[in-house]
Amino acid sequence: MAKIAILGYGTVGSGVAHVLDENADRVRLSAGENVTLAAILDLREFPGDPHEELVTHDYQTILDDPEITVVCETMGGVKPAYEFTKKALEAGKSVCTSNKELVAKHGCELCDIAKQHGVSYLFEASVGGGIPILRTLEGALKSEKIDRIEGILNGTTNFILTAMEEKGASFDEVLKKAQEMGYAERDPSADIDGHDARRKIAILGSLMTGSLVDADEVPTQGITDITADDLALANELGGTIKLIGSCRLGENDALEIMVAPFFVPAEHPLASVKGVFNAVAVHGNMLGTSMYYGQGAGKDATASAVVADICEMVRNAGHTVPTSLSGQPAKTASSADTARRFFIRFKSADKDGILDAIGGTDKASERDGEAAVLTGCMKESELAQKIAGPNGVTKWLRVLDTEEE
């Protein structure tokens, strides 16, 4: 029988306990033995909870218990999660987590510590909630040369953009509704400014390259300046707008990585992902493009991913489950020399001058004195030169094409 402890009994932590209770038979089959919750660390009390007698306020009691072999860190943030995780690994206990901030910042170091002590550090739930994207990259797609990963990695922003598109509502209106429905925090900046997606694409980029992508260095743009008119014009051009985390290999296998709003053509598999759902499109040199879709957040979906890691570690007790994270810094490149199409918005009165400047267009549309076009394929640096100066361009977005142009 394997005994585990949960650090942090909030939404995800209590969800882990719920999955272990509800799916006990399935968990046993997956882990190869019974998995029992032995302790819960939290500063609060939980009267009436089925596991209230397991709550402790002293982390040392968990560290000192030799029967607890797996620790689930669902606290969030870096402090004290980093210290607690490190101590657990050094004490010979495997750790799994849903904490994307901690994984993005210290994941490589913690994987190394786990390996040194013959235990595991797993973090499936840190990206995509209930989508098993990390395990897929580390398992089924391990023989592929992955050259591109692009995804909708934040359910809050996808909910906002979907509602703006379908209802023609303003960003502020939809954000307020998202907060009322519990999809957005009171302080939504981590979501709407792209920081949450930035941490997730940094983790994906690190696994894709086997080297360390510093999340703080990932160019990031949020969705606060996207309007309902932008989305309407995008629809008329045969697409939509999504906040995309993108990493792809450029020249000399340098990694081009960013988070930004993209124009997504209707034929792209990510265009149909709506509401709070997440999806990740992966392109391999042999496989081509495959997509992984599911709930990106939520108590049970995220907890399910945590429990999957528990089973993996119990099944491999005494061994380190390998990951592709490495402390070697990733070789990154600017997107300035990347050739792609672009979505450009401007005043209709400036149409002739804009079209002359960009040298033609694939598509164009006009709406209430505003116009938008999809350019032909060109380098980002070339676009910047063409639209420089007082030429009426009010906004431009990158186009997420299915294949390279």
N, C-alpha and C positions, 0 to 999 in steps of 0.2 A: 504494500500500500504506500503510495506517495503522498506526502503531506506538503501543502503549500501555504504561503502567507500572501495577503493582499496589502499593499501600501497605498492608502487613500481609498476611502469607501464612499466616493462620490458616484457620479453617473456611471462611469466605466467600471469602477471597482465593484459596486453593487451589482452591476450587470454580469461581471465575471462569476460572482457567487450564484446569481440566478441561473446562468448557463450550466454551471457545475451541478446545481440541484436538478434542473429540468431535464438535462441530457446526460444524466449520470451513467446510464448504460452505454450510450454512444461514446462518451468520454473514456470509459473503461476499455472499450474495444479499440479505440484509437491509441490510447496510451499504453495498453498492454497490461494494465493493473488498475485497481481502484485509485481514484484521486480524491483526496479529502482536504477540505479547508480547515486549517489548524489555527490560524491567527489573522487578525485584521488590525492594522495600525491606523489610527485616526485620533485626532484631538477631541473629537466629539463622542457623545454617547448615542446609542441607537435603540432606545427602549421600544420593545415590541417587534424588533427585527428578528427574523429566525436565527440569526447568528450573533445576537447581541452579546452572548457570553464569551465570544471569541475576541472581542475588541480589547486592544491594549493601547496604552499611551507611551509605552517604553519600547523603542526599537531594539534595544539590547536583548530583550527576552526572545526576540525572533532570531537574532544572530547567534545566541547561545543555545538554541534548540537544535540538536544534531539531527532530529527527525524531519525538520523542515528542509527540504532539498530544493524547492523552487520558490522564488519570490516574484510576485507580479507587481510591478511599479506602475500605478495608475494615478499618481499624484499630479502630474503636469508640472511644467516649469523646470528650471535647472536646479534651484536650491529649495529644499535639501535633497532633491531626487538624485542628483549626481553623487553626493556623499553616501547616501544610503545604498545606491546601486553598487558603488565601488566596494563598500564594506561587505556587502552580501557576496559579491564575486570572490573577494579575497578570503571570505570565510568558507568557500567551497560550495556556494549555493548558486544555481543557475538563475538568471533573471530574464523575464520578458516584460515588455513595456508597450504602451500606446503613446508614449511621450515623444512626439516628433521634434520638439524643441531640443530635448536632451540628446536624441539620436543624431540630429543634424550637427550639434555642437561637439559632442563627446563620443559619438558612436564608435569611431575607429579605436579610440583609446580603451573604451570599455570592452570591445571585442578582443583586444590584445590581452587585457587583464583576465578575461574569461579563459582564453586559450592557455595562459600561463598557469591557471589553477585547475585546468581540466574540466571546466564547466562551460555553459553556453550563455550567450547574450543574444536574444532574438527580439524582433521589433516589427512583426508583420502588421500590427494594428496602427503603426505610426503613419502609414500612407494608405489612403483609400478606405479607411474603416473596414467594412466587411469584404472588400475586394481582395482576394489573395494574390495581389500583384507581385509582392516581394518574393514570395515562395515560388511563384511562376518563373520569375527571372532567375532565381537561384537553382531551380530544378528543371522544369520542362524546357526552358529556353537556354539552358546553360551552354549548349553546343552551338548556339547561334552567335554570330557577330551582330550585336544589337547596335544599329547606327542611328536610331531615332526613337525617342520616347516623347509623346505629347499627350497631355491629359487635362481634363477638367478635374481639378484636385480640391475644390472647395465648394461644398454644397450651398453655403449661404449666398455666395456671389452668383452661382448658377440659378438659384431660386429668384434672386433679384432681377437678373437679366431676362429670365424667362417671363416673369410677371410684367416687366416693362414692355417686352415685345408683344405679349398677348393682349395686354390691356391698354397700351399706349400711355401708361402712367409715368410719372416722374421718378427719378431715383429716390428722392427724399420720401415720397409717398410709399414706395414699395419697401424701402428700408424700415420705415416705421411699422408696416404690416409684418415684416419678417421678425422684428423684435417682439411684437405682440404675440406672434405664433411660436416664439421660442427658437426660431431658426437663427437669429442674430443676437449677439450679446448686447448689453447696454452700451458698452464701448466696442463697436464693431470694427475698429481699425485693423486688427490682425487679419480679418477676412477681406474687407473692402479695399484695403491698401495693398493686398497681395502677399502679406508676410507669411500667412499660413501656407499658401501654395508654394512660396519660395522655399520654405523648409522641406516640404515634401519633394519638390523637384530636385533639391540638392541631394536628398537621400537616394532618389532614383538615379540621378546622374552619377553618384558615387558607386552604386552597384553596377551600373551600366559600364563604367570605365575601370572599375576595380581600383580607383584612386579617390582621394579626398576632395570633394567639392565643398568649399566654404560657403555656407548659406548667406553669410553677410556680404559676400562679393557677387551674388547673383543679381543682375540688373532686374529691377522690379517696378512695375507700374500697375496700379489698381484700376478700379472701374468707376471712380467717383465722377469722372467727367464724361462718361457715356450717357447719352440722352435717348429718349424714346424716338426722336427724329433720326438719330444715328441708326437705330435698329430698324426703323421703317425703311430707310434708304437701303440698308443692307438687304432687307427682304426683297425689295424691288430688283436688286442686283443678283438675286438667287442665292442668298445665304443668310447668315445670322452673325451675332457677335458673342463670343465666349471669352472668359478669362482662362488663358491657357498657360500651363507650365510646360516649357519646351526645352528639351536638350537633344542635340544632334551632333554627330561627328562631322567636322568640316575638313578642310585641307590638313594633311599630315595628322589626321585623327585628333585634332584639337577640338575641344568641346565648346559648342556654342549653346549657351544656356541662358534662359530668361523666363520671367513671368510677365505677361502683358495681355491686354485685350487683343484678340485676333478676329478678323473677318473669316468665318468658316463657311465654305461653300456647302450647299445643301447635300451634295453627293458625298461629302466627307462623313465618316461614321460618327464623329463627335457632334455633328450638327443636330442630331436628333435627341441628344441627351438633355433632358429638361428637369426643372424643379431642383430638388435637393440632391439629386443623384450625381455620382461621380463616374468617370470613365477614363481609361488609359489606353491609348493606341500605341502599340509597340511595333517597330519595323526591324526585321532581321534580314540579313543578306540572303538567306535561303528561304525563310518562311514567308517573307513579304510582310504585310500589315495584318495584325490581329488586334482585337479590342477586348477589354475587360471592363465590365459594367456592374454597378451595384450601389448599395447605400454607402455613402462616404462618411457617414457619422451616425450617431444614435447609440443608445445604450446597448441593445442586444447585438446589433451588427458589429460594433467595435469589440464588444466583449467576446463575441464568437471568434474573432481573429486572435485575441489574447489567449483564449482557451486552446486554440489550435497550436499555438506556440508552447503552451504548457504540455500538451500531449507529445509534441515533438521532443521536448527536453526530457520528459519522463521516459519516453521510449529509447532515448539515447543516453540514459544515465551512465556516468563514468566516462563519457566521451564529449568532445566539443563539437557541436553542430557548426560546420564552417559557414562563413559568410564571405562575400567578396569585398568587404570594406578594407581599405588600406590607408595607412597614414601618409602615403606618398601623394603630394599635392597633384591634383588633376591639371592637365595642360589645357588651358582655356583660350578661347579666341573671341574677338569682337564679332558681332553680327554685321559690321559695316560692309564687309565684302561678300556677304551672303546674297545670292541672287534669288529673288522671289517676286511675286506680284504684290501690289499694294491697293488698299482701299483709301481713296482720297475724297474728302468732302470740302465743298466751297460754295460760294454764292453763285447762283445761276448766271448772273451778269458777267462773271469772270470766266465763263466756260471756255470761250474760244482761246483766251490766253493760256489757260491751264492745259487744254488739250495740245496746244502748240508746244508748250514747255515740256510736257512729258512724252511727246513724240507718238501720239496715238493711244488707243485704249481698247481693251477687250469689250467692255460694257460701260454704259452710262445711264443714269436716271436722274430725273428732276422731280422736286416735290416742294410746293409752297415757297418758291424762290430759292430753294437750296438744290444743289446738285451733288452727285457722287459718281465716281468712276472706279473701275478696276483697271489698273494699269497692266501693261505687258510685263514680262519678266525683266528685272534689272537689279543691279546691286543697290543695297541700302544707301551707300555713300553716293551713288549716282542719283538716286531719288532726291537726296538732300540738296544736291547741287541744282537739280532741275526746278525744285519748288522754293529755293532760297529767295529771299527778298519779298517786297510787297506785292505778292501775286494773288492774294485772296484765299489761299489754302487755310482752312480753319482746323482741319484734323486729318491725320492719316493713321492707318492701322496696317499691320502686316496681314497677308493672306495665308491661311493654313491650307496649303495644297496637299492632296493625297500623296502625290509623288513629286519628286524633284522636277522642276521645269527645265 
